[in-house]
Every structure is written in structure tokens, then in C-alpha cells.
């Protein structure tokens, strides 16, 4: 059904009353309905966070599909929200995080031995600049890329270096898997 529009112009000759037909309630409520539904769908889509780099191994917990089915009040308070990249690592924000409208592809970058949370495009303020646990995979001492060629002293020295880094609290280093876990209070 297309919206119904009625335009009545008074006749210029004489003082005649213009008759405007009464519309059925159904016709009135249909005016602009299609437009309102498309606005509602666009608004609903805009509130769901986006992650365009899935083919690069990026993922979220809860998944983007699960987030798409959530209501606004649920998206406002995701408990322990996680963005990760298979083979590289993950960031899990502590507590509740408002993920509405975030473009995660622009805000979170996970590369070899590094996680970057950008503040440039965080239009909601500092929603991701809060306490988080970071897990980095394939972190080996020096140029070693696996457990076959490392020496125990290098691993011990590497752990001491990781424990001494400022702005992060060392949680664990798994020398057999090369997985470093630490906590940050803020990213920037």
C-alpha cells in the first residue's frame, strides 16, 4: 500500500465549502508505514556493533550473530565482552560494556604480539578505554617461533621482562604455547 495523500483546494469562484472525505482509520495508520519500518530497521542495524574483518580471523564473544538478536538494553551492558583474532590473541573487557554502534574493525587491531585499541573513532567517548585482560599468542623470547628451540634461561629472562613492563599487570606466561596474559587498567 502506498501512502494516501489528500489535497483539497477551495474553488476561487464564490464561497463554497470544500468537502474532504473522511478516511478510514486503516488508511490513516498506513500513511508512511513502509518508511517507518525502514527507519526502524536502519536504527536497529546501526545499534549493533560491526566487525568487517572476520575473514582475517577476527571474532567477538558473544558473536556478532548473537549481538544482532539482542535488544538495545542488552547491547548496552555486555558482560566481559571479547574481541579476538585466531592465532594472535584477544581482549576481554571487564564488567559491562556498551557495544551499541561500535565499528570494531576501526577500534580494535590485533597483530603479532600486539593489541591496539584506538580512541580516534570511539564516538561514544571512551567506552573501550577501561580495564581488560589481554591474551597474546605466539609470544616467544627473542626470535624463537616455537618451543623446539628455546632455552630455559631465555624464557626466564623473557618472563622477567614481561613482568616488569609498565601500564600492565602480568598474569601468566605459558612457555610451552607462547601465550602471554596480562591486565590493563586503560588502553590510552
C-alpha positions in Angstrom: 0.0 0.0 0.0 1.3 3.4 -0.9 0.7 6.3 1.4 -2.5 8.2 0.8 -2.3 11.9 0.3 -5.3 14.2 0.0 -5.1 17.8 -1.2 -8.2 19.9 -1.3 -8.1 23.3 -3.0 -11.0 25.7 -2.5 -12.7 26.9 -5.6 -11.9 30.5 -6.3 -15.4 31.4 -7.5 -17.7 32.0 -4.6 -17.7 30.9 -1.0 -18.1 27.2 -1.3 -17.2 24.7 1.3 -14.7 22.1 0.4 -15.6 18.6 1.1 -12.7 16.5 2.4 -13.7 12.8 2.5 -13.2 11.1 5.9 -10.5 8.4 5.8 -10.9 5.1 7.4 -8.6 4.6 10.3 -6.8 1.8 8.5 -5.9 4.3 5.7 -4.6 6.9 8.1 -2.4 4.4 10.0 -0.9 3.1 6.8 0.4 6.6 5.8 4.2 6.3 5.9 4.3 2.9 7.5 6.8 1.5 5.0 9.1 4.4 5.6 8.8 4.0 9.4 9.7 0.3 9.2 12.7 1.0 7.1 13.8 3.7 9.6 13.3 1.2 12.5 15.3 -1.4 10.7 18.1 1.1 10.0 18.1 2.2 13.6 18.2 -1.4 14.8 21.1 -2.2 12.5 23.0 0.9 13.5 23.0 -0.1 17.2 24.6 -3.5 16.5 28.4 -3.4 16.6 30.2 -4.2 13.3 33.3 -6.3 12.6 34.2 -6.4 9.0 37.4 -8.4 9.3 36.0 -11.9 10.0 38.0 -13.4 7.1 41.2 -12.3 8.9 40.2 -14.5 11.9 38.5 -11.8 14.0 35.6 -12.8 16.2 33.6 -11.5 19.1 32.1 -13.1 22.2 29.1 -13.0 22.2 29.2 -13.5 18.4 28.1 -10.8 16.0 25.1 -13.0 15.2 24.1 -13.2 18.8 24.6 -9.5 19.2 22.3 -8.9 16.2 19.4 -10.7 18.0 19.8 -8.6 21.2 17.7 -5.7 22.4 19.1 -2.3 22.9 19.2 -2.6 26.7 21.2 -5.9 26.4 23.7 -4.3 24.0 24.2 -1.5 26.5 25.6 -3.9 29.1 27.5 -6.9 27.6 29.3 -8.7 30.4 33.0 -9.5 29.7 32.8 -8.5 26.0 35.6 -10.0 23.9 37.2 -9.2 20.6 39.8 -11.7 19.4 41.8 -12.9 16.4 42.5 -16.5 15.9 46.3 -17.2 16.1 47.1 -13.8 17.5 45.1 -13.1 20.7 42.1 -11.5 22.3 40.9 -8.6 24.5 38.2 -9.2 27.2 36.8 -6.1 28.7 36.0 -6.5 32.4 32.5 -5.9 33.6 29.7 -4.5 31.4 30.5 -2.8 28.1 28.1 -0.7 25.9 28.8 -2.1 22.4 26.0 -0.2 20.6 27.1 1.3 17.3 30.8 0.4 17.6 32.8 -0.2 14.5 35.1 -2.8 16.0 37.2 -3.1 12.8 38.3 0.5 13.3 38.7 0.4 17.1 40.5 -2.9 17.7 43.6 -4.2 15.9 45.2 -7.4 17.0 48.5 -8.3 15.3 51.6 -10.4 16.1 52.5 -9.7 19.7 50.3 -6.6 19.9 46.8 -5.3 20.6 45.8 -1.8 19.7 42.6 -0.1 20.9 42.1 3.1 19.1 40.5 6.2 20.6 40.1 8.0 17.3 36.8 6.6 16.2 35.2 5.8 19.5 32.3 8.2 19.1 30.8 7.2 22.4 33.6 8.6 24.4 36.0 6.1 26.0 33.7 3.1 26.1 36.6 0.6 25.3 39.2 2.5 27.4 38.7 0.5 30.5 40.1 -2.5 32.4 40.7 -5.5 30.3 42.5 -8.8 30.2 44.7 -9.3 27.1 45.9 -12.6 25.8 48.6 -12.6 23.1 49.5 -15.8 21.3 52.8 -16.8 19.7 54.9 -14.7 22.0 58.4 -16.3 22.2 61.6 -14.9 23.6 63.8 -13.3 21.0 63.4 -14.6 17.5 62.3 -18.1 18.6 59.0 -19.0 17.0 58.2 -22.3 18.8 59.1 -24.4 21.8 61.6 -26.7 19.9 64.5 -24.2 20.0 64.2 -22.2 23.2 66.4 -22.2 26.2 65.1 -22.1 29.7 67.3 -19.1 30.7 65.9 -17.1 27.8 62.3 -17.9 28.8 63.1 -16.9 32.4 64.6 -13.7 31.3 61.7 -13.1 28.9 59.2 -13.6 31.8 61.0 -11.1 34.0 60.9 -8.6 31.1 57.1 -9.1 30.7 56.6 -8.8 34.5 58.5 -5.5 34.5 56.5 -3.8 31.8 54.7 -0.6 33.0 51.0 0.0 32.5 50.1 -3.6 32.6 49.9 -6.3 35.3 51.5 -9.6 34.4 49.1 -12.6 34.9 50.8 -15.5 33.2 53.2 -16.7 30.5 52.7 -20.2 29.1 56.2 -21.0 27.8 55.0 -24.2 26.1 52.4 -22.4 24.0 53.9 -18.9 23.9 50.8 -17.3 25.4 51.2 -14.2 27.4 48.3 -13.0 29.6 48.2 -9.6 31.2 45.8 -7.0 32.5 45.5 -3.3 31.7 43.5 -0.6 33.5 43.3 1.6 30.4 44.5 1.5 26.8 45.1 5.2 26.2 
